[in-house]
């Protein structure tokens, strides 16, 4: 199964507290909870992180909102919904993780905005592209059947050895609902699948099937290699190589932090609420300031503590 490429950005759902004519959010036999009390509590517990994410979202939307449109967000949502087996299954998963369709779309939007920012601010050297090309494997087409236990996987391998059709077994038995309807077919290149799956699949020649179940975090796989083409020239594969390198960058939280920090430092951010004034500190510290702080810390750590000279008998007498 393909690895989830979740970038390290999530967004807290905004809570609407306005609209109560008496400024009461909730009440009970113990009394009332006012808007002010509710806001102050939210501000103290999640205010800093919420403000941080809202600022990042606003700044990135201003820069990349014409690319990350509602249509693009809806398309991504539909793709994820389909991969999870349909609307009902997807909503159940979201519910378990505390999402609604609307605030999950907010998360998708923020992730896509961050992706656009990384694309915009990232350039690869010729050496990086050449190194990646040398290790690159052209996209292959394979098929797989995913089951929960090894015994079932071995039984399916026996059926295949006896002449059963791979696509039919995949449709009838695979737990990977995203590929089962297509006979288990999947196209991928290096770095897109979990390591155990990729290693086993790429070891196969066209037409070969794994003779033993392949265990991954998702279960047990039977894999068949369908097409295994040769890669093109460096010039022909450069765009694909850059996409793979970008995917690696998007999985690097430290690099994402660096990119977003650079953008935030140019955004003239001013936080007027003193209680939330530190919300963007982790993004607004420049490299020079960070280096100065590290240097000061190292110096203080290496300084020998001052010691008093022992009193002599003469000074003691005085």
C-alpha angles and dihedrals in degrees: 000000000000117000116250109249098207112166114215095259124108128163128218113231112252114241119216111218100163124096103062106123093210094042090245118139096180140349139196140164085285093060140262134317109215129209089250093053091046093048093047091051092048091046092053096046106034105000098105096048093042093050091047092054094043091053092048091048093049094048094046092045089054089054103036106016092110088062099039098055130166088259092055092048092048091049092053090047091052091048092053091044091054093047089055093054102265142313098302095049091044094051090050090054091047091048091053089053095046098255134132120202090257099051091041087057087052088056091049090050093052092047091050091047090052090048091054091048092052091048091050095048100040128089125173125217123232089249092055092049093047093049091049091047092053090057095039124117117198114244111279130202115228138156129221143185116213120201134167102239137040095232092060090047092053091049090053091049088054090052090051091050088053091056105271117155112256095213093050092050090048092051092048100040115019117113089203097094092182092066105020094085088055094053091266094294120160134168120211146149134208116312096018099093133052109275099250092051094046094048093049094045097047090050089064126090121223110291094016124124128202111263093206131041114267111225120213135157088273098055135267123332136199107201131198123190111222106169128009109176127185117255120254129239122296090258092051094048100040096100091050092046091052090050090054092047089050090051088055090051091050089056091054108088093189091055092047089051089052093051095046091045091056091051094046092051089060094047099080092232117193121181110197098185106087092204090060097035094115095054095107100032094110089057100039100054107107123222089250092053091046091050090049091051092049091048092050091049092050092048094050090048093053098043113106113236115252113255129199119235112248113259115254123222088251095054091044091055091052 
